[in-house]
Amino acid sequence: HFALPAIKPDPRLNYILNFKIEEFSTPVHHPVPTTGPIVFYNQNLEVLVISPLDNFMSAMQAPVNGEWRCGFGGLIKKIPAGTQSQTIIVAGKGINQTFLKWGELIQKWHNHKPADPYADVAMSYLGYWTDNGSYYYYRTEPGMNYHQTLLAVKAYAEKQGIPYRYFQIDSWWYPKAEIKLRSSHNRGGFLLWEPNPDMFPKGLRAFQEELGLPLVAHNRYASDESPYCQKYQCVYHQGDKRKGAYPIDPAFWEEIMDNAVKFGIKVYEQDWLYTHMDMIPWMRSGLGNAESWYDTMANSAEKRGLTIQLCMASPEFFMQNLKHPNETHARTSHDYKGGLPKRFFWMPFHKVGLFAYAVGLLPFKDNFQTTTGQKPTYNIIPEANPFEEALVASLSGGPVGPS
């Protein structure tokens, strides 16, 4: 990749925290290329933070022979004359304090304000979640569709005095392509961002009105078989087994966000963010390509008063949030699975949560099952510590999502 400047930190700063370019921005304590901040420190907690200051979706910081080369990613085919690569360096004492100082400065540079803790329904109230790890993830009550199942959940909650103020609907609610892939049960990209008729026979708006609560709604990547790619110009994967595509016509996002308003959705959850970058070469091949994709999505949502949850985000998405006021929270740990050891989730959650918080987002721990011994939709050990899950979710400042 093209690099200027090249930075060689003081060798006495012999520890490192940085974030991998992958889903959920996995925190690691060894040098790896990153699109986000790098934290150097020592046992005296003397700290140095470096990161891109702009061009976030194209920026790259890579360790080469003991120095960090800061510039643009190597898949970019052309850099126009006059393009500026900017890097910010912040020194201080204490990891949290210096990291937050970096975040304060970079937010100020971009005139970005931290998300209000009560910015939307997902941040303000208890909600019921149906995403990966939940009891009703791709599963309904026997003999019921999702319309009936979720209305029954609400009736139960009211009987028990559980004050749900919104429901989250996950990727099961819209039609997807089928792909030959062992993970995710052969589910590919979306065909349409509209309700499956067998899930909601009366339509999603009718369900939402009967529920009487707003929705948080999930979206993934588009399939290369999507009818949207007949309607709008698309860019495509180049042999990737996930068979994804991306409509690059801004009118696509106008249609998606108009649907969100029509369906009673208040928070738009864009999932599989890193997958978009990893799967479609167009994203990283041109300066400004990925920015145009992300910015059009965020601006279309903002225009309609919708907020956004970032999910499966690599570091550049946390950074690009600085250009927009309507991203309120981000998932900062892998998909919840009740029976796995908590260290698998909670250790990265707290470190990536610090990154999210520094750039003005609140961290989301993901859903959690509240009943011990409840069998999930896959063959793993059930949740045994629901109170601990509830405590971590509550202390995070982000959404609290029983499932």
PALO-975209 format. One record per residue (C-alpha): residue number from 1; residue in one letter; x, y, z. Coordinates in steps of 0.05 Angstrom, whole numbers, always signed. Example, Ala and Ser with C-alpha at 12.3 -4.5 7.8 and 13.67 -1.06 7.14 Angstrom:
{resi = 1 resn = A px = +246 py = -90 pz = +156};
{resi = 2 resn = S px = +273 py = -21 pz = +143};
// end
This chain:
{resi = 1 resn = H px = +0 py = +0 pz = +0};
{resi = 2 resn = F px = +20 py = +72 pz = -9};
{resi = 3 resn = A px = +48 py = +100 pz = +56};
{resi = 4 resn = L px = +64 py = +168 pz = +81};
{resi = 5 resn = P px = +82 py = +180 pz = +137};
{resi = 6 resn = A px = +121 py = +121 pz = +165};
{resi = 7 resn = I px = +121 py = +123 pz = +241};
{resi = 8 resn = K px = +170 py = +88 pz = +287};
{resi = 9 resn = P px = +144 py = +91 pz = +359};
{resi = 10 resn = D px = +193 py = +95 pz = +417};
{resi = 11 resn = P px = +215 py = +22 pz = +431};
{resi = 12 resn = R px = +199 py = +33 pz = +505};
{resi = 13 resn = L px = +125 py = +31 pz = +485};
{resi = 14 resn = N px = +131 py = -44 pz = +481};
{resi = 15 resn = Y px = +57 py = -63 pz = +486};
{resi = 16 resn = I px = +4 py = -54 pz = +434};
{resi = 17 resn = L px = -72 py = -56 pz = +425};
{resi = 18 resn = N px = -101 py = -53 pz = +356};
{resi = 19 resn = F px = -161 py = -77 pz = +317};
{resi = 20 resn = K px = -163 py = -128 pz = +261};
{resi = 21 resn = I px = -195 py = -113 pz = +194};
{resi = 22 resn = E px = -252 py = -163 pz = +203};
{resi = 23 resn = E px = -322 py = -168 pz = +231};
{resi = 24 resn = F px = -330 py = -137 pz = +300};
{resi = 25 resn = S px = -259 py = -107 pz = +295};
{resi = 26 resn = T px = -227 py = -161 pz = +338};
{resi = 27 resn = P px = -178 py = -130 pz = +388};
{resi = 28 resn = V px = -108 py = -161 pz = +388};
{resi = 29 resn = H px = -43 py = -147 pz = +425};
{resi = 30 resn = H px = +5 py = -158 pz = +368};
{resi = 31 resn = P px = +18 py = -116 pz = +305};
{resi = 32 resn = V px = -31 py = -127 pz = +248};
{resi = 33 resn = P px = -52 py = -82 pz = +191};
{resi = 34 resn = T px = -112 py = -40 pz = +212};
{resi = 35 resn = T px = -158 py = +14 pz = +187};
{resi = 36 resn = G px = -170 py = +39 pz = +258};
{resi = 37 resn = P px = -129 py = +66 pz = +316};
{resi = 38 resn = I px = -67 py = +34 pz = +344};
{resi = 39 resn = V px = -51 py = +41 pz = +418};
{resi = 40 resn = F px = +22 py = +35 pz = +440};
{resi = 41 resn = Y px = +36 py = +33 pz = +515};
{resi = 42 resn = N px = +84 py = +9 pz = +569};
{resi = 43 resn = Q px = +78 py = -15 pz = +641};
{resi = 44 resn = N px = +81 py = +57 pz = +665};
{resi = 45 resn = L px = +18 py = +69 pz = +622};
{resi = 46 resn = E px = +53 py = +119 pz = +578};
{resi = 47 resn = V px = +10 py = +117 pz = +515};
{resi = 48 resn = L px = +13 py = +136 pz = +442};
{resi = 49 resn = V px = -48 py = +131 pz = +396};
{resi = 50 resn = I px = -43 py = +138 pz = +320};
{resi = 51 resn = S px = -99 py = +133 pz = +269};
{resi = 52 resn = P px = -122 py = +160 pz = +202};
{resi = 53 resn = L px = -153 py = +229 pz = +207};
{resi = 54 resn = D px = -195 py = +222 pz = +144};
{resi = 55 resn = N px = -206 py = +179 pz = +81};
{resi = 56 resn = F px = -227 py = +126 pz = +131};
{resi = 57 resn = M px = -256 py = +75 pz = +82};
{resi = 58 resn = S px = -191 py = +75 pz = +41};
{resi = 59 resn = A px = -139 py = +86 pz = +96};
{resi = 60 resn = M px = -90 py = +33 pz = +119};
{resi = 61 resn = Q px = -37 py = +28 pz = +175};
{resi = 62 resn = A px = +10 py = -31 pz = +167};
{resi = 63 resn = P px = +70 py = -55 pz = +207};
{resi = 64 resn = V px = +132 py = -63 pz = +163};
{resi = 65 resn = N px = +202 py = -75 pz = +192};
{resi = 66 resn = G px = +188 py = -43 pz = +259};
{resi = 67 resn = E px = +153 py = +19 pz = +233};
{resi = 68 resn = W px = +80 py = +34 pz = +217};
{resi = 69 resn = R px = +66 py = +56 pz = +147};
{resi = 70 resn = C px = +4 py = +101 pz = +146};
{resi = 71 resn = G px = -31 py = +116 pz = +81};
{resi = 72 resn = F px = -79 py = +81 pz = +33};
{resi = 73 resn = G px = -96 py = +8 pz = +22};
{resi = 74 resn = G px = -59 py = -30 pz = -32};
{resi = 75 resn = L px = -121 py = -50 pz = -71};
{resi = 76 resn = I px = -134 py = +22 pz = -92};
{resi = 77 resn = K px = -119 py = +26 pz = -167};
{resi = 78 resn = K px = -110 py = +102 pz = -173};
{resi = 79 resn = I px = -97 py = +160 pz = -125};
{resi = 80 resn = P px = -114 py = +227 pz = -157};
{resi = 81 resn = A px = -60 py = +281 pz = -155};
{resi = 82 resn = G px = -69 py = +327 pz = -95};
{resi = 83 resn = T px = -101 py = +274 pz = -51};
{resi = 84 resn = Q px = -82 py = +284 pz = +22};
{resi = 85 resn = S px = -67 py = +227 pz = +71};
{resi = 86 resn = Q px = -75 py = +252 pz = +142};
{resi = 87 resn = T px = -54 py = +218 pz = +207};
{resi = 88 resn = I px = -68 py = +239 pz = +279};
{resi = 89 resn = I px = -20 py = +224 pz = +336};
{resi = 90 resn = V px = -41 py = +233 pz = +409};
{resi = 91 resn = A px = +5 py = +221 pz = +469};
{resi = 92 resn = G px = -16 py = +216 pz = +542};
{resi = 93 resn = K px = -17 py = +178 pz = +607};
{resi = 94 resn = G px = -66 py = +121 pz = +618};
{resi = 95 resn = I px = -98 py = +78 pz = +564};
{resi = 96 resn = N px = -171 py = +98 pz = +574};
{resi = 97 resn = Q px = -154 py = +171 pz = +585};
{resi = 98 resn = T px = -110 py = +177 pz = +523};
{resi = 99 resn = F px = -156 py = +136 pz = +479};
{resi = 100 resn = L px = -215 py = +180 pz = +499};
{resi = 101 resn = K px = -172 py = +242 pz = +487};
{resi = 102 resn = W px = -158 py = +216 pz = +417};
{resi = 103 resn = G px = -233 py = +205 pz = +407};
{resi = 104 resn = E px = -249 py = +275 pz = +432};
{resi = 105 resn = L px = -199 py = +307 pz = +384};
{resi = 106 resn = I px = -220 py = +267 pz = +323};
{resi = 107 resn = Q px = -293 py = +280 pz = +337};
{resi = 108 resn = K px = -279 py = +354 pz = +343};
{resi = 109 resn = W px = -240 py = +353 pz = +277};
{resi = 110 resn = H px = -301 py = +324 pz = +242};
{resi = 111 resn = N px = -352 py = +366 pz = +282};
{resi = 112 resn = H px = -383 py = +301 pz = +308};
{resi = 113 resn = K px = -421 py = +297 pz = +373};
{resi = 114 resn = P px = -426 py = +232 pz = +414};
{resi = 115 resn = A px = -491 py = +195 pz = +408};
{resi = 116 resn = D px = -542 py = +214 pz = +460};
{resi = 117 resn = P px = -553 py = +155 pz = +508};
{resi = 118 resn = Y px = -628 py = +162 pz = +493};
{resi = 119 resn = A px = -622 py = +176 pz = +418};
{resi = 120 resn = D px = -671 py = +123 pz = +395};
{resi = 121 resn = V px = -718 py = +69 pz = +421};
{resi = 122 resn = A px = -663 py = +16 pz = +421};
{resi = 123 resn = M px = -619 py = +58 pz = +466};
{resi = 124 resn = S px = -676 py = +84 pz = +511};
{resi = 125 resn = Y px = -718 py = +23 pz = +527};
{resi = 126 resn = L px = -719 py = -51 pz = +537};
{resi = 127 resn = G px = -731 py = -88 pz = +472};
{resi = 128 resn = Y px = -745 py = -160 pz = +450};
{resi = 129 resn = W px = -693 py = -190 pz = +402};
{resi = 130 resn = T px = -697 py = -246 pz = +352};
{resi = 131 resn = D px = -627 py = -247 pz = +323};
{resi = 132 resn = N px = -574 py = -302 pz = +324};
{resi = 133 resn = G px = -573 py = -335 pz = +393};
{resi = 134 resn = S px = -645 py = -318 pz = +409};
{resi = 135 resn = Y px = -700 py = -368 pz = +422};
{resi = 136 resn = Y px = -740 py = -348 pz = +360};
{resi = 137 resn = Y px = -682 py = -341 pz = +311};
{resi = 138 resn = Y px = -709 py = -376 pz = +248};
{resi = 139 resn = R px = -759 py = -411 pz = +293};
{resi = 140 resn = T px = -831 py = -398 pz = +311};
{resi = 141 resn = E px = -880 py = -431 pz = +359};
{resi = 142 resn = P px = -906 py = -496 pz = +329};
{resi = 143 resn = G px = -964 py = -483 pz = +282};
{resi = 144 resn = M px = -954 py = -407 pz = +284};
{resi = 145 resn = N px = -921 py = -357 pz = +236};
{resi = 146 resn = Y px = -878 py = -300 pz = +261};
{resi = 147 resn = H px = -936 py = -251 pz = +263};
{resi = 148 resn = Q px = -972 py = -297 pz = +312};
{resi = 149 resn = T px = -910 py = -317 pz = +351};
{resi = 150 resn = L px = -886 py = -247 pz = +365};
{resi = 151 resn = L px = -955 py = -223 pz = +385};
{resi = 152 resn = A px = -957 py = -281 pz = +434};
{resi = 153 resn = V px = -889 py = -259 pz = +461};
{resi = 154 resn = K px = -917 py = -189 pz = +473};
{resi = 155 resn = A px = -979 py = -216 pz = +507};
{resi = 156 resn = Y px = -935 py = -259 pz = +553};
{resi = 157 resn = A px = -891 py = -199 pz = +568};
{resi = 158 resn = E px = -951 py = -156 pz = +587};
{resi = 159 resn = K px = -977 py = -211 pz = +632};
{resi = 160 resn = Q px = -909 py = -216 pz = +666};
{resi = 161 resn = G px = -901 py = -140 pz = +671};
{resi = 162 resn = I px = -840 py = -138 pz = +624};
{resi = 163 resn = P px = -840 py = -68 pz = +593};
{resi = 164 resn = Y px = -817 py = -81 pz = +521};
{resi = 165 resn = R px = -820 py = -17 pz = +480};
{resi = 166 resn = Y px = -796 py = -44 pz = +413};
{resi = 167 resn = F px = -784 py = -110 pz = +377};
{resi = 168 resn = Q px = -723 py = -128 pz = +334};
{resi = 169 resn = I px = -735 py = -170 pz = +272};
{resi = 170 resn = D px = -674 py = -206 pz = +243};
{resi = 171 resn = S px = -655 py = -234 pz = +175};
{resi = 172 resn = W px = -711 py = -286 pz = +176};
{resi = 173 resn = W px = -762 py = -232 pz = +157};
{resi = 174 resn = Y px = -742 py = -221 pz = +84};
{resi = 175 resn = P px = -728 py = -269 pz = +26};
{resi = 176 resn = K px = -656 py = -291 pz = +13};
{resi = 177 resn = A px = -619 py = -330 pz = -41};
{resi = 178 resn = E px = -596 py = -400 pz = -26};
{resi = 179 resn = I px = -521 py = -412 pz = -33};
{resi = 180 resn = K px = -478 py = -474 pz = -24};
{resi = 181 resn = L px = -442 py = -453 pz = +39};
{resi = 182 resn = R px = -437 py = -493 pz = +103};
{resi = 183 resn = S px = -442 py = -434 pz = +149};
{resi = 184 resn = S px = -506 py = -393 pz = +160};
{resi = 185 resn = H px = -548 py = -453 pz = +136};
{resi = 186 resn = N px = -537 py = -437 pz = +62};
{resi = 187 resn = R px = -570 py = -369 pz = +69};
{resi = 188 resn = G px = -544 py = -319 pz = +19};
{resi = 189 resn = G px = -557 py = -245 pz = +7};
{resi = 190 resn = F px = -626 py = -214 pz = +7};
{resi = 191 resn = L px = -669 py = -217 pz = -55};
{resi = 192 resn = L px = -716 py = -163 pz = -30};
{resi = 193 resn = W px = -719 py = -122 pz = +33};
{resi = 194 resn = E px = -792 py = -137 pz = +41};
{resi = 195 resn = P px = -829 py = -186 pz = +87};
{resi = 196 resn = N px = -834 py = -260 pz = +71};
{resi = 197 resn = P px = -909 py = -271 pz = +59};
{resi = 198 resn = D px = -909 py = -336 pz = +99};
{resi = 199 resn = M px = -879 py = -299 pz = +159};
{resi = 200 resn = F px = -926 py = -239 pz = +156};
{resi = 201 resn = P px = -987 py = -257 pz = +114};
{resi = 202 resn = K px = -1019 py = -189 pz = +126};
{resi = 203 resn = G px = -954 py = -151 pz = +112};
{resi = 204 resn = L px = -903 py = -121 pz = +159};
{resi = 205 resn = R px = -940 py = -55 pz = +170};
{resi = 206 resn = A px = -1003 py = -92 pz = +192};
{resi = 207 resn = F px = -961 py = -133 pz = +241};
{resi = 208 resn = Q px = -926 py = -70 pz = +268};
{resi = 209 resn = E px = -993 py = -35 pz = +278};
{resi = 210 resn = E px = -1023 py = -95 pz = +314};
{resi = 211 resn = L px = -960 py = -101 pz = +357};
{resi = 212 resn = G px = -966 py = -27 pz = +374};
{resi = 213 resn = L px = -891 py = -19 pz = +381};
{resi = 214 resn = P px = -836 py = +7 pz = +335};
{resi = 215 resn = L px = -787 py = -41 pz = +301};
{resi = 216 resn = V px = -711 py = -48 pz = +296};
{resi = 217 resn = A px = -699 py = -83 pz = +230};
{resi = 218 resn = H px = -640 py = -123 pz = +205};
{resi = 219 resn = N px = -609 py = -121 pz = +135};
{resi = 220 resn = R px = -551 py = -159 pz = +104};
{resi = 221 resn = Y px = -517 py = -156 pz = +35};
{resi = 222 resn = A px = -553 py = -162 pz = -31};
{resi = 223 resn = S px = -552 py = -227 pz = -71};
{resi = 224 resn = D px = -526 py = -225 pz = -142};
{resi = 225 resn = E px = -594 py = -255 pz = -160};
{resi = 226 resn = S px = -632 py = -196 pz = -128};
{resi = 227 resn = P px = -685 py = -163 pz = -171};
{resi = 228 resn = Y px = -656 py = -97 pz = -146};
{resi = 229 resn = C px = -597 py = -110 pz = -192};
{resi = 230 resn = Q px = -645 py = -111 pz = -251};
{resi = 231 resn = K px = -675 py = -45 pz = -228};
{resi = 232 resn = Y px = -610 py = -9 pz = -205};
{resi = 233 resn = Q px = -538 py = -11 pz = -229};
{resi = 234 resn = C px = -499 py = -61 pz = -186};
{resi = 235 resn = V px = -426 py = -80 pz = -173};
{resi = 236 resn = Y px = -412 py = -154 pz = -161};
{resi = 237 resn = H px = -368 py = -204 pz = -126};
{resi = 238 resn = Q px = -313 py = -235 pz = -169};
{resi = 239 resn = G px = -324 py = -309 pz = -155};
{resi = 240 resn = D px = -336 py = -302 pz = -80};
{resi = 241 resn = K px = -375 py = -361 pz = -52};
{resi = 242 resn = R px = -424 py = -315 pz = -16};
{resi = 243 resn = K px = -448 py = -289 pz = -85};
{resi = 244 resn = G px = -460 py = -218 pz = -63};
{resi = 245 resn = A px = -475 py = -154 pz = -101};
{resi = 246 resn = Y px = -485 py = -80 pz = -86};
{resi = 247 resn = P px = -532 py = -31 pz = -120};
{resi = 248 resn = I px = -492 py = +33 pz = -131};
{resi = 249 resn = D px = -552 py = +75 pz = -153};
{resi = 250 resn = P px = -571 py = +123 pz = -96};
{resi = 251 resn = A px = -644 py = +110 pz = -113};
{resi = 252 resn = F px = -635 py = +40 pz = -83};
{resi = 253 resn = W px = -625 py = +68 pz = -14};
{resi = 254 resn = E px = -683 py = +116 pz = -23};
{resi = 255 resn = E px = -728 py = +55 pz = -35};
{resi = 256 resn = I px = -699 py = +17 pz = +24};
{resi = 257 resn = M px = -707 py = +74 pz = +73};
{resi = 258 resn = D px = -777 py = +91 pz = +46};
{resi = 259 resn = N px = -796 py = +19 pz = +61};
{resi = 260 resn = A px = -768 py = +26 pz = +131};
{resi = 261 resn = V px = -813 py = +85 pz = +145};
{resi = 262 resn = K px = -873 py = +49 pz = +113};
{resi = 263 resn = F px = -861 py = -13 pz = +156};
{resi = 264 resn = G px = -858 py = +25 pz = +223};
{resi = 265 resn = I px = -782 py = +15 pz = +231};
{resi = 266 resn = K px = -746 py = +66 pz = +274};
{resi = 267 resn = V px = -675 py = +37 pz = +276};
{resi = 268 resn = Y px = -642 py = +8 pz = +214};
{resi = 269 resn = E px = -591 py = -47 pz = +231};
{resi = 270 resn = Q px = -539 py = -56 pz = +176};
{resi = 271 resn = D px = -505 py = -123 pz = +188};
{resi = 272 resn = W px = -449 py = -159 pz = +150};
{resi = 273 resn = L px = -412 py = -93 pz = +142};
{resi = 274 resn = Y px = -343 py = -123 pz = +137};
{resi = 275 resn = T px = -370 py = -175 pz = +88};
{resi = 276 resn = H px = -387 py = -119 pz = +39};
{resi = 277 resn = M px = -315 py = -96 pz = +41};
{resi = 278 resn = D px = -286 py = -166 pz = +37};
{resi = 279 resn = M px = -332 py = -194 pz = -17};
{resi = 280 resn = I px = -339 py = -139 pz = -70};
{resi = 281 resn = P px = -271 py = -115 pz = -98};
{resi = 282 resn = W px = -302 py = -49 pz = -122};
{resi = 283 resn = M px = -306 py = -27 pz = -49};
{resi = 284 resn = R px = -231 py = -24 pz = -39};
{resi = 285 resn = S px = -208 py = -12 pz = -111};
{resi = 286 resn = G px = -225 py = +61 pz = -117};
{resi = 287 resn = L px = -214 py = +121 pz = -71};
{resi = 288 resn = G px = -284 py = +141 pz = -49};
{resi = 289 resn = N px = -321 py = +79 pz = -73};
{resi = 290 resn = A px = -336 py = +50 pz = -4};
{resi = 291 resn = E px = -349 py = +120 pz = +23};
{resi = 292 resn = S px = -403 py = +131 pz = -29};
{resi = 293 resn = W px = -437 py = +65 pz = -11};
{resi = 294 resn = Y px = -436 py = +78 pz = +64};
{resi = 295 resn = D px = -451 py = +153 pz = +61};
{resi = 296 resn = T px = -511 py = +144 pz = +15};
{resi = 297 resn = M px = -540 py = +93 pz = +63};
{resi = 298 resn = A px = -529 py = +136 pz = +124};
{resi = 299 resn = N px = -554 py = +200 pz = +91};
{resi = 300 resn = S px = -617 py = +167 pz = +64};
{resi = 301 resn = A px = -633 py = +142 pz = +135};
{resi = 302 resn = E px = -619 py = +209 pz = +167};
{resi = 303 resn = K px = -664 py = +245 pz = +117};
{resi = 304 resn = R px = -722 py = +202 pz = +143};
{resi = 305 resn = G px = -705 py = +208 pz = +217};
{resi = 306 resn = L px = -678 py = +137 pz = +223};
{resi = 307 resn = T px = -619 py = +119 pz = +266};
{resi = 308 resn = I px = -570 py = +63 pz = +250};
{resi = 309 resn = Q px = -539 py = +5 pz = +286};
{resi = 310 resn = L px = -472 py = -19 pz = +258};
{resi = 311 resn = C px = -462 py = -94 pz = +260};
{resi = 312 resn = M px = -402 py = -138 pz = +239};
{resi = 313 resn = A px = -364 py = -73 pz = +228};
{resi = 314 resn = S px = -290 py = -71 pz = +213};
{resi = 315 resn = P px = -251 py = -11 pz = +241};
{resi = 316 resn = E px = -263 py = +35 pz = +181};
{resi = 317 resn = F px = -338 py = +35 pz = +195};
{resi = 318 resn = F px = -328 py = +59 pz = +266};
{resi = 319 resn = M px = -285 py = +114 pz = +237};
{resi = 320 resn = Q px = -333 py = +133 pz = +181};
{resi = 321 resn = N px = -388 py = +142 pz = +233};
{resi = 322 resn = L px = -352 py = +207 pz = +248};
{resi = 323 resn = K px = -382 py = +236 pz = +184};
{resi = 324 resn = H px = -454 py = +223 pz = +206};
{resi = 325 resn = P px = -499 py = +242 pz = +265};
{resi = 326 resn = N px = -549 py = +184 pz = +262};
{resi = 327 resn = E px = -507 py = +123 pz = +280};
{resi = 328 resn = T px = -522 py = +112 pz = +353};
{resi = 329 resn = H px = -492 py = +44 pz = +372};
{resi = 330 resn = A px = -451 py = -14 pz = +346};
{resi = 331 resn = R px = -444 py = -88 pz = +362};
{resi = 332 resn = T px = -376 py = -97 pz = +393};
{resi = 333 resn = S px = -374 py = -172 pz = +404};
{resi = 334 resn = H px = -389 py = -234 pz = +364};
{resi = 335 resn = D px = -458 py = -264 pz = +357};
{resi = 336 resn = Y px = -486 py = -287 pz = +423};
{resi = 337 resn = K px = -486 py = -361 pz = +438};
{resi = 338 resn = G px = -509 py = -376 pz = +508};
{resi = 339 resn = G px = -466 py = -436 pz = +527};
{resi = 340 resn = L px = -399 py = -412 pz = +502};
{resi = 341 resn = P px = -348 py = -386 pz = +553};
{resi = 342 resn = K px = -361 py = -313 pz = +570};
{resi = 343 resn = R px = -289 py = -294 pz = +558};
{resi = 344 resn = F px = -302 py = -307 pz = +484};
{resi = 345 resn = F px = -351 py = -248 pz = +484};
{resi = 346 resn = W px = -337 py = -203 pz = +543};
{resi = 347 resn = M px = -262 py = -192 pz = +535};
{resi = 348 resn = P px = -266 py = -166 pz = +463};
{resi = 349 resn = F px = -332 py = -130 pz = +480};
{resi = 350 resn = H px = -299 py = -85 pz = +531};
{resi = 351 resn = K px = -239 py = -68 pz = +487};
{resi = 352 resn = V px = -277 py = -55 pz = +423};
{resi = 353 resn = G px = -329 py = -19 pz = +466};
{resi = 354 resn = L px = -276 py = +31 pz = +486};
{resi = 355 resn = F px = -261 py = +43 pz = +412};
{resi = 356 resn = A px = -335 py = +52 pz = +396};
{resi = 357 resn = Y px = -345 py = +99 pz = +455};
{resi = 358 resn = A px = -285 py = +141 pz = +436};
{resi = 359 resn = V px = -315 py = +156 pz = +368};
{resi = 360 resn = G px = -384 py = +173 pz = +396};
{resi = 361 resn = L px = -420 py = +105 pz = +391};
{resi = 362 resn = L px = -449 py = +65 pz = +448};
{resi = 363 resn = P px = -429 py = -9 pz = +449};
{resi = 364 resn = F px = -482 py = -64 pz = +442};
{resi = 365 resn = K px = -468 py = -131 pz = +475};
{resi = 366 resn = D px = -520 py = -168 pz = +432};
{resi = 367 resn = N px = -582 py = -205 pz = +454};
{resi = 368 resn = F px = -583 py = -255 pz = +511};
{resi = 369 resn = Q px = -630 py = -310 pz = +534};
{resi = 370 resn = T px = -659 py = -297 pz = +603};
{resi = 371 resn = T px = -680 py = -368 pz = +620};
{resi = 372 resn = T px = -628 py = -419 pz = +642};
{resi = 373 resn = G px = -630 py = -485 pz = +605};
{resi = 374 resn = Q px = -670 py = -458 pz = +546};
{resi = 375 resn = K px = -651 py = -497 pz = +483};
{resi = 376 resn = P px = -626 py = -450 pz = +428};
{resi = 377 resn = T px = -634 py = -462 pz = +354};
{resi = 378 resn = Y px = -566 py = -496 pz = +348};
{resi = 379 resn = N px = -534 py = -553 pz = +386};
{resi = 380 resn = I px = -494 py = -519 pz = +440};
{resi = 381 resn = I px = -500 py = -513 pz = +516};
{resi = 382 resn = P px = -556 py = -467 pz = +538};
{resi = 383 resn = E px = -547 py = -401 pz = +576};
{resi = 384 resn = A px = -529 py = -411 pz = +650};
{resi = 385 resn = N px = -515 py = -339 pz = +672};
{resi = 386 resn = P px = -572 py = -294 pz = +650};
{resi = 387 resn = F px = -564 py = -245 pz = +707};
{resi = 388 resn = E px = -491 py = -233 pz = +689};
{resi = 389 resn = E px = -511 py = -222 pz = +617};
{resi = 390 resn = A px = -564 py = -172 pz = +639};
{resi = 391 resn = L px = -514 py = -136 pz = +683};
{resi = 392 resn = V px = -462 py = -128 pz = +627};
{resi = 393 resn = A px = -515 py = -105 pz = +578};
{resi = 394 resn = S px = -543 py = -54 pz = +627};
{resi = 395 resn = L px = -474 py = -25 pz = +645};
{resi = 396 resn = S px = -454 py = -19 pz = +572};
{resi = 397 resn = G px = -498 py = +41 pz = +559};
{resi = 398 resn = G px = -521 py = +9 pz = +494};
{resi = 399 resn = P px = -584 py = -31 pz = +480};
{resi = 400 resn = V px = -609 py = -84 pz = +529};
{resi = 401 resn = G px = -640 py = -140 pz = +488};
{resi = 402 resn = P px = -671 py = -201 pz = +522};
{resi = 403 resn = S px = -685 py = -256 pz = +472};
// end
